[in-house]
Amino acid sequence: MLSLQNSAFSLLLFAILSGVTCEDLTPVKTEEFSPEGSSVTLSYKAGSNVLYYFWYRQYPGEPPEFLISHSASGAVGTNPIPGLNITVESNRIILSISSAAVADSAVYYCAVRPTVTGNTTTLYKNLWSKDNTILINIHQREALSVT
């Protein structure tokens, strides 16, 4: 059995860019290390034309779970999860996790449109063409034919 002491344990939190193009959203840092019990900040530089943000968390071997969504002004659009806070500063969006715990060690995603749909067993990511006319399912097994 593994024994962890608060003073010796550091959390590894990842902020990974997912489902967006670089001009829309860019992570300030791709990894974040923090001692247990401290506050953790994950932030992205955002484009000026982005209206809404969607945050997800994914544990190893698990599908992503939706955490929170918010507008460009910082108004939260879903029931806030205790310990998560959203801040918007000019072109930067920030997700803060207060009193980080071992259970918060995961991959965190931020997107400018919903990227995970009703599929609960795997990551189901939808990619739109640049002109937003064609929806491409990257998990589709059959070839698409355009008529």
C-alpha positions in Angstrom: 0.0 0.0 0.0 1.3 3.4 -1.0 1.5 6.0 1.8 1.6 9.7 0.8 2.5 12.5 3.1 1.1 16.0 2.4 4.5 17.7 2.6 6.3 15.3 0.3 3.6 14.8 -2.4 3.2 17.0 -5.4 0.3 16.9 -7.8 0.7 16.7 -11.5 -2.0 18.5 -13.4 -2.1 18.9 -17.1 -3.8 21.6 -19.1 -4.0 20.3 -22.7 -5.4 22.1 -25.7 -8.2 20.1 -27.2 -10.7 20.6 -30.0 -9.6 24.1 -30.9 -7.3 25.8 -33.3 -4.3 27.7 -32.1 -5.8 31.1 -33.0 -8.8 30.4 -30.7 -7.1 29.1 -27.5 -3.5 28.6 -26.4 -2.4 27.1 -23.0 -0.2 29.4 -21.0 1.5 26.2 -19.5 1.0 22.6 -20.5 1.8 21.1 -17.1 1.2 22.3 -13.6 2.8 20.9 -10.5 1.5 21.8 -7.1 1.7 20.5 -3.5 -1.4 18.9 -2.1 -3.7 21.4 -0.4 -2.6 24.4 -2.4 -4.4 26.3 -5.1 -3.8 25.3 -8.8 -4.3 27.7 -11.7 -4.8 26.5 -15.3 -4.9 29.3 -17.9 -5.3 29.8 -21.6 -4.8 32.8 -23.9 -8.0 33.3 -25.8 -8.9 34.8 -29.1 -11.1 37.9 -29.2 -13.9 36.2 -31.1 -14.6 33.4 -28.6 -17.9 33.6 -26.8 -18.0 30.5 -24.6 -15.6 28.0 -23.0 -16.1 24.4 -22.0 -13.8 22.7 -19.4 -13.3 18.9 -19.1 -11.3 16.6 -16.8 -10.0 13.1 -17.8 -8.5 10.5 -15.5 -6.2 7.8 -16.9 -8.2 5.1 -18.7 -11.5 7.0 -18.2 -13.6 9.1 -20.6 -13.5 12.9 -20.2 -16.0 14.4 -17.8 -17.6 17.8 -18.3 -16.7 20.2 -15.5 -18.0 23.7 -16.2 -18.8 26.1 -19.0 -18.7 29.9 -18.9 -19.0 32.9 -21.2 -16.2 35.2 -22.3 -17.2 37.6 -19.5 -16.8 34.8 -16.9 -20.5 34.1 -16.2 -20.8 30.5 -15.3 -23.4 28.6 -17.5 -23.6 25.4 -15.5 -23.9 24.5 -11.8 -20.5 25.4 -10.4 -18.5 22.5 -8.8 -17.3 23.3 -5.3 -13.6 24.3 -5.4 -13.5 25.4 -9.1 -13.4 29.0 -9.9 -13.4 30.8 -13.3 -11.7 34.2 -13.9 -11.5 36.1 -17.1 -8.8 38.7 -17.5 -8.7 40.5 -20.9 -7.5 37.8 -23.3 -6.8 35.1 -20.6 -9.2 32.6 -19.0 -8.3 30.9 -15.8 -9.6 27.8 -14.0 -8.6 27.7 -10.4 -8.8 24.6 -8.2 -8.7 25.5 -4.5 -7.2 23.0 -2.0 -6.0 20.6 -4.7 -6.1 17.0 -3.7 -4.6 13.8 -5.2 -8.0 13.2 -6.8 -7.5 16.3 -8.9 -4.5 14.8 -10.7 -5.8 14.5 -14.3 -5.7 15.9 -17.8 -7.7 19.1 -18.1 -9.2 20.3 -21.4 -10.6 23.6 -22.4 -12.5 24.1 -25.6 -14.4 26.9 -27.4 -17.2 24.5 -28.4 -18.5 21.3 -26.8 -16.1 18.5 -27.9 -17.5 15.5 -25.9 -20.9 14.3 -26.8 -23.1 11.5 -25.4 -20.6 8.7 -25.9 -19.6 7.7 -22.3 -17.0 5.0 -23.1 -14.5 6.8 -25.3 -13.5 10.3 -26.2 -15.9 11.3 -29.0 -14.4 14.4 -30.5 -16.2 16.3 -33.3 -14.1 18.3 -35.7 -15.6 21.0 -37.9 -14.1 22.1 -41.2 -12.7 25.7 -41.2 -15.9 27.0 -42.8 -18.0 25.1 -40.2 -20.0 23.3 -42.9 -18.9 19.7 -42.5 -18.9 17.7 -39.2 -16.2 15.0 -39.2 -16.4 12.2 -36.7 -12.8 11.0 -36.2 -14.1 7.7 -34.7 -16.2 6.8 -37.7 -15.3 3.4 -39.1 -16.7 3.8 -42.6 -15.3 6.2 -45.2 -17.4 9.4 -45.8 -18.6 10.1 -49.3 -19.4 13.6 -50.4 -22.1 13.8 -53.1 
